[in-house]
Amino acid sequence: MLKPNNIDDRDEMYEHFHYEVDKGQSPLRIDKYLVNKLENVSRNRVQNAADAGNILVNKKPVKSNYKVRPADTISIVMSYPPREIEIIPENIPLDIIYEDDHLIVLNKKAGMVVHPGHGNFDGTLVNALYYHFKDLPLFQSGEIRAGLVHRLDKDTSGLLVIAKTDMAHNKLAKQFFNRTIGRKYLAIVWGEPKQAEGTITGHIGRNPKDRVKMFIFPDGLHGKHAVTHYKVLEYLGYISLVECKLETGRTHQIRVHFQYIKHPLFNDRDYGGDRILRGTTFTKYKQFAQNCFKILPRQALHAQSLEFIHPATGKPMAFDSNLPDDMATVIEKWRKYTGNRQ
């Protein structure tokens, strides 16, 4: 029976299907075969996935005219099929830092939801994309994740790559699936990690007591394998500026990993960082910390850099983004505060 993997996790903008062909199956083109098996998937989308090398038979990529045989093992990576939500195009400004015929790279501001759902049906990045690229077929499909191959949390700022064609989407999705995309984040965390560099591992899944939040399962029997590499860039007394490199891309990965090692992100209300966790009991210090919360009213996390192979040219692409003003201001204020204490 056909099984989609990762359906419940919203960290990945694609579905991975795995299928073993029945012993009595007669020869049939694989595009026709998969259209009969997959819901809400057109033959054209299956063919585009094959052209991108995203359909494997017995671990080898095949073209759409390949004829399936009994006992074949089929693996396919595809973007999510359309959902029954009407996407209303909205003229929302986008901070696009690179664009060509195949993709865009943009800098998402904190506070913007990436795609509709869970009470956010307008004002999202996808609503904006449907307006700005209304003449492109990919943004006429009604798909709530059109063009998306990864995402950022609402209150996380930074770089996103968006596909403008189905082919670009398939090839970028494959890079994310194969973990060949380079991503680095900057975070402000509470406390000073004892090790200046390290790796955090821990299976991540939905919190059994609160499905909106994620949870670390140390036994590894639940959730998904997740790995975050980090390096402390600056110690600032009671907080630290940290660079994070993702090896995997799970929902809330950096946020829940740093909570797990008892250094939650500054002002992360979901994972306990919105309280004063380090420092003194002096009223002046408490007022200073509360003022920093007001300047940075979100988790202190920014997607700083992004590296991938261009889906059409095959050339390496690399982009960097400066820290947003709210994070930069808080860091500078903390530098002055700790400097005055010395």
N, C-alpha and C positions, 0 to 999 in steps of 0.2 A: 504494500500500500504506500502511496505517495505521502511523504512526511515533510512539511515545512519546518525548518529549524529556526530558532530565535524569534518566533512570532511574538512572544510576550515582551521581549526586550526592545525598547525604543531607541537604543543606542546605535543600532545599525539600520541604514536606510535601504536595505535589501533583504531578500529572503533566500535562504539556501534550501534547495529541494534535493532529495536523494531518492532514487527509485531503482528497484531491481525488476527487470523485465520477466514476465511470466514465461515458463517453459513452453507453453503452447502458442506464444505470440508469432504470428506470421510476419514476414518482412514488411516494414512500413517506414516511410520517411520520418525522421525524428521530429521534424517540426509539426507534422500532422499528429504524431503520437503524443507529443507534449500538449498540444492545444486541446486534445481530448481529455487530458489528465488534469491540467491546471485550470483553476477557476478564473474567470475574468481576464484571460490572457489571449491576445490576438496572435495569429500566425506571424504577423509582421514583427511583433515584439520578440517572439521566440527566434525568428531569423536574425534579428539584430543581436540577440544574445549569443547566437552561434558565431556570427561574424566577428564579435568581440573576443571570441575564445572562451566564453563563459559556460559552454556546454561541454562536459567531459563524459566520454564513454570509456569505461575501464581505465579511468585516470588520464585519458588522452583527449585533447580537443577535437571536435568533429564539426563538419559543416552541416547546414540545415538539410542537405539532401542525403545524409547518412541514413541507412536503413537499419533500424533496430533489429536485434537478433535475440533469441531466447537466452536468458541468464545474463544479458548485458547489465552493467551497473552504470546508471546515469546520475550525474551530478550537475546541477544548474544553479547559477546565481542570477537573480533577476530583481529589478526594482519592484517595490510594492505595487500591486494592482490598484486600480481606481477604487475609491471608497465612496459611499453614498453621502457625501457632503458637498454642497455647492460652494465653489470657490468664487468669491466676489473680488475681481481685480480692484486694487486700491492704489492710488497715486501716493505712495509712501517713498520718500527719498532713500536712495541706497548709496552707501559709500563704496563705490566700485574702484578698486585699485589696479585691476588688470582685466581686460576683456578682449576676446577674439571671437571667431565664428563658432567655436566649440565650447567655450566655458567662460566663466567670470570668476574672479577672486574678489571677495568683498570683506569689509571690516564691519562686523555686526556690533551694534551698540548694545550695552547692557539694558535690559528691560524689554527687548523685542523677543517674542516667541517665534520659533523657527517655522513651525507648521501648525495648522488648525487642529483642534482637539481639546478635550478636557476643559470645556468652557471657554476656550480661546478660538473663536470662529472668525474673527476679523482682526485686522491690525498686525497680522503675522508677516514674516518674511515671504512666505509663499503667496500671500495676497499681493504683496508688492511685486514679486516676480511675474505673476500673472498679468499685471498691468504693464510693466516695463517690457515684457517679451511676448505680448499678446499675439504677435504675428508669427511666432514660432510654433510648429506643431506640438512640441513637447508640452507647451503651456496652454494647449487647447484641449487637453485630455480630461480635465476634471480631477486629476490625481492629486491628492493632498500632499504628496511628497515629491512633486514634479521637480526634477533637476537635482534633488538632494542626494548626496552620497554619505554625508555625515551631518552632525548637528552640534549645536552648543546649547547649554541650558539658557533659559530666559535671562538670568542675571549674570551670565558669563559673557564677556566681550571678546572680540578678536576675529581671526581669519576663518573664512569658510570658502570652499571651492564649490561652485554650482555648475552643473552640466547644462548646456544649451541644446544638445541633441541627444537622441536616444543612444547613438553609438558612443558618444563621449560618456554618457551616464554608465553604460555597461562597462566600459574599460576602466573608468575611475572606481566603480564599485568593486571590480575585481582586485584593484590595487589595495583598497581598504580591506577586502576579505583576506587577501594574502599578507596583510600587515607590512606592506612595502612603502606605505605613506609615512613621511617624517613629520611629527607634530611635537612642538614644544610649547609649554605654558609657563606663565609667571604667576606665582601665588604668594600672598602674604599669609603666613601661618602664625598661630599663637605659640610662643615659646621659642627655644633654640634647640633644634635637634642635635643630639650628642654627636652623631656622625655627620660630617660635612657633606658626604655623599653616601647614597645608599639606594636600595631597591626595596620597594614594598610589594608584597604579594599577598593575595587573599581572594578567595572566590567571592564574587559579588552577585547578589540576587535581591529580589524584592523583600523588604522587611516584613516578616510575618504579622507584625502588629500594626504596621502602617504601610500600605501598598504604594503610597506616593514616594516613600523614601527607600533607599537601598540599605543593604546590610552585609557585613562580612561574615562568611561561614568558614571559620578556621579549619573545620574538619575536611573541607573539600568535597563533601558529599552533596552539597547543594550549591546553587548559583553557578557562575561561570568564572573560569580562570582569568585572573587579571593581574597585570604587572605594571608598576609605575616606577621609573627611575628618577631620582631627584638629586639636585646639587644646591647647597645653600650658597646664595650669592652674597648675602649680607646679613650679619647678625645685628639686630637693633634693640638689644636689651630684652624686652619682653615679647617681641615679635621677630620674625625673620622673613627675608625675601628669598624665595625658593624658585629654582627652575625645575620644571617637571617634563620628562620625556615619556610619552605613552608607548608602551609596547603592545597593549591591547586598548580597545576603546569601549569600555562599558559605561552604562548610565551612571553619572555622578562619580566616576572612578576616582579622580583626584580628591574630591571632597570626602568621600567615605574612607579612602585609604589613609588620609591624614587624620581623620577622626580616630581611626583604628590605632594609630601609633601615638594618640593623645596630643596631637598638634593640629587641631581643627583649623580650617581656614577662617581668617579674620572676618567677622560679621556674617558667618554662614548660619542663618537661623535654623536650617533644617538639621544641621549636624553639630549644634551647640557652640558655634563660634560667635554668636551674637551676645555673649556675656564676657565680662572682664575675667579672663582665665589666668592671667599672669600679672604680676606687679605688686604694688604696695596698697595699703589701706588708706593712704592719705586722700583727703577730699580733692586736693588739687589734681592728683593723678587720675582719680575717677572722672573728674570733669574733663580732663584732657582726652581720656579714652572715649568717653561718650561723645565728645565733639568729633572725634575721628569716625565714629559710627555714623554720625550725621553727614559727614563729608562723603563717606563711602557706604551708602545704604544698601549694600548687597554683598554677596560673597566676593572676596578679593581674588578673582581668578580671570586671567586674560590669555587667550590663545595667541601667542606671540609669533610663531613661525609655522610655515607649512611647506612641505617639499613633496613633489610627486613627478611622475613621468607624464608629459603631455599626451593625451589620448590619440591625437592625430599625427603630431610630428615625431613623437618618440623622444623628444628632448627633455632633459631634467629641468624642472621649474622650481624656483625657491622664492619665498616671500616672507617679509618680516613686517611687524606692526609695532609701533611705539606703545608704551603704556598709556592707557587713557588717563585723563586729568585727575579723576577721583583717586585712583591708586597712586599715581605719581605724587599728588598733594599729601596723601597720608604718609607715604614713605618719607617725604622731605620733612614733614612735621615731626615724625618720630626721630629722624636723624638729629634735628635741633634739640628735641627734648632730651634724648639720651646724651647728647653732647654737652648740654648744660649741666647734667648731673655729674660729669666727670671732673 
